[in-house]
Amino acid sequence: MPKILLVQNETREEAGSLRHILLERKIAFEQVDLSKGQQYPDPRSYSAIIVFGGPDSANDDTEKMEMELARNKEAVDAGVPFLGICLGLQSLVKSAGGEVVRNPVKEIGIKDAEGRYYEIELTEEGKKDPLFRGCGSTMRVFHLHGETVVPTHGMRLLAIGKHCVNQVVKVGSRAYGIQGHFELDDEMFEEWVRNDPDLRKIDSPQFRSEYEKVKGEYLANCNKIFGNFLSIAGLK
């Protein structure tokens, strides 16, 4: 039976809405939590790999990150369909020869310092890519990051943002990284707001009200993007 590997860098940053989709479609998956000392298995044993976010940096000189970078590279070299979210994007780009650097500003939550919703805008190549089939050219997104990527030659930029330019990157034929979060569900949102130091600073009735207004849009885009990724991976 085809099986997807879900790789957590931090316990509270998990599959969220993606798990619901996998369960609904009866797609088998295995989950490992690197922050608990679990190992990242050989990616060539799986139909697809999804790596989630976390507070680490892809530049960390740790055994955990060295393992993640090495396994990501194995996945890309073997053509295993790969989806990296937030730190997962950064470790993907780093493993393939790109750079991870500090972003000029931290992107936290739903809106920027000017009160505008965080959005990504598809590039011309992004509009044609199967990952975004059926999606609009601009999409609101939830952010929780302070670093960004500098793609190297051969990587393709599929979406850009205002404060963090390189928002979605494609490596090879079937490896994707997305800087923002579409995978939030209500349980994850509450967990993040309680435990993430940056989100605790902005937690307020207004912040929660604004999140309620856009969470349906996040979920709709999650269903489209992740459904497209499953099709790319040959999983229906």
RODREN-361631 format. One line per field, with one value per residue (C-alpha): x, y, z; residue in one letter; residue number from 1. Coordinates in steps of 0.5 Angstrom, whole numbers. Each point is the difference from the previous one (the first is absolute). Example, Ala and Ser with C-alpha at 12.3 -4.5 7.8 and 13.67 -1.06 7.14 Angstrom:
residues 2
X	(25,2);
Y	(-9,7);
Z	(16,-2);
residuo	(A,S);
num	(1,2);
end
This chain:
residues 236
X	(0,3,2,2,5,-2,6,0,5,-4,-6,-5,2,-4,-4,-7,-5,5,-1,-8,1,4,-5,-5,3,2,8,5,5,5,2,7,2,7,0,-2,7,-4,4,-2,-1,3,-5,1,-5,-6,-4,1,3,-3,5,-4,3,3,4,7,4,2,7,1,6,-4,0,-8,1,6,-5,-6,4,3,-6,-3,5,-1,-7,1,6,-5,-6,-4,-6,2,-4,3,-3,3,6,-1,1,6,3,-2,4,6,0,0,6,-4,1,-4,0,-3,-6,0,-7,-3,-7,-4,-8,-5,2,6,2,-4,-6,0,-2,6,0,4,-1,2,5,-1,3,-4,-7,2,3,-5,1,-4,-5,-7,3,-1,6,1,-2,0,5,2,7,5,7,6,4,0,3,5,-2,6,1,-5,-5,-7,-4,-7,-3,3,-2,0,5,3,1,1,-6,-1,6,0,7,0,-6,-4,3,-4,1,-5,2,-7,-5,-7,0,-3,-6,-3,4,6,-1,-2,6,5,-4,1,8,3,3,-1,-7,-1,2,-6,-5,-6,-8,1,6,-5,-6,5,2,-7,-2,6,1,-6,5,6,-4,-2,7,3,-5,2,7,1,-5,4,6,-3,-1,7,2,-5,-4,-8);
Y	(0,7,4,7,2,6,3,5,4,3,-4,6,1,-6,-2,3,0,-4,-6,1,0,-7,-3,2,-3,-6,1,-3,4,-1,6,2,5,2,5,-6,-4,-4,-2,3,-7,-1,4,-5,-5,5,3,7,4,6,4,5,6,1,6,-3,3,-4,3,-4,-4,-5,-8,1,5,-4,-6,4,4,-7,-4,6,0,-8,1,6,-4,-6,4,-2,5,5,6,4,5,6,-3,-6,5,3,-7,-2,6,-1,-7,1,6,6,5,1,7,5,3,8,-1,-5,-2,-2,-2,3,7,4,6,5,-5,-3,-7,-5,-2,-4,2,-6,1,-1,-7,-1,1,-5,-5,-6,1,6,-2,3,5,8,4,3,-4,2,-4,0,1,-2,1,5,-3,-1,-4,2,-5,-2,-1,-5,1,3,6,-2,6,6,5,7,-1,-7,0,-8,-3,-6,-4,-6,-4,-6,-3,-1,3,6,5,5,5,2,-5,-2,-6,3,-3,3,-5,2,7,0,-4,5,6,-3,-2,4,6,4,-1,1,7,1,-4,4,0,4,-5,-6,4,1,-7,-3,5,-4,-7,-2,3,-4,-6,0,2,-6,-5,3,0,-6,-4,2,-2,-7,-1,2,-5,-5,-1,2);
Z	(0,-2,7,1,5,4,4,5,3,6,3,0,-8,-3,-6,3,-6,-4,4,0,-8,0,5,-4,-6,3,-1,4,4,5,4,4,5,-1,6,4,-2,-5,-7,-7,-4,-7,-4,-6,4,-1,-5,2,6,4,4,5,4,6,4,-2,-6,-6,1,7,1,4,-1,-1,-6,-3,-1,-2,-6,-2,0,-4,-5,-1,-1,-6,-3,0,-3,6,0,6,3,5,4,4,3,-5,-6,3,1,-7,-3,5,-2,-7,0,1,6,6,3,5,-3,0,5,4,-3,5,0,-5,-1,-1,4,-5,1,-6,-1,-2,-7,-5,-7,-5,-6,-7,1,7,-4,-5,5,2,8,-1,-5,2,4,0,-2,7,6,7,5,7,2,6,-2,0,-5,-8,-6,-5,-6,-4,-7,-3,5,-2,4,0,4,3,6,2,7,-2,-7,-1,2,-4,-3,-5,0,-5,-3,6,6,3,6,2,5,3,4,-3,4,6,4,6,5,-3,0,7,2,-4,3,7,-1,-5,3,-6,-1,8,-1,-5,3,0,-1,-6,-3,2,-4,-6,0,0,-6,-4,2,-5,-5,2,1,-8,-2,4,-3,-7,1,4,-5,-6,4,1,-7,-2,5,-4,6,-1);
residuo	(M,P,K,I,L,L,V,Q,N,E,T,R,E,E,A,G,S,L,R,H,I,L,L,E,R,K,I,A,F,E,Q,V,D,L,S,K,G,Q,Q,Y,P,D,P,R,S,Y,S,A,I,I,V,F,G,G,P,D,S,A,N,D,D,T,E,K,M,E,M,E,L,A,R,N,K,E,A,V,D,A,G,V,P,F,L,G,I,C,L,G,L,Q,S,L,V,K,S,A,G,G,E,V,V,R,N,P,V,K,E,I,G,I,K,D,A,E,G,R,Y,Y,E,I,E,L,T,E,E,G,K,K,D,P,L,F,R,G,C,G,S,T,M,R,V,F,H,L,H,G,E,T,V,V,P,T,H,G,M,R,L,L,A,I,G,K,H,C,V,N,Q,V,V,K,V,G,S,R,A,Y,G,I,Q,G,H,F,E,L,D,D,E,M,F,E,E,W,V,R,N,D,P,D,L,R,K,I,D,S,P,Q,F,R,S,E,Y,E,K,V,K,G,E,Y,L,A,N,C,N,K,I,F,G,N,F,L,S,I,A,G,L,K);
num	(1,2,3,4,5,6,7,8,9,10,11,12,13,14,15,16,17,18,19,20,21,22,23,24,25,26,27,28,29,30,31,32,33,34,35,36,37,38,39,40,41,42,43,44,45,46,47,48,49,50,51,52,53,54,55,56,57,58,59,60,61,62,63,64,65,66,67,68,69,70,71,72,73,74,75,76,77,78,79,80,81,82,83,84,85,86,87,88,89,90,91,92,93,94,95,96,97,98,99,100,101,102,103,104,105,106,107,108,109,110,111,112,113,114,115,116,117,118,119,120,121,122,123,124,125,126,127,128,129,130,131,132,133,134,135,136,137,138,139,140,141,142,143,144,145,146,147,148,149,150,151,152,153,154,155,156,157,158,159,160,161,162,163,164,165,166,167,168,169,170,171,172,173,174,175,176,177,178,179,180,181,182,183,184,185,186,187,188,189,190,191,192,193,194,195,196,197,198,199,200,201,202,203,204,205,206,207,208,209,210,211,212,213,214,215,216,217,218,219,220,221,222,223,224,225,226,227,228,229,230,231,232,233,234,235,236);
end
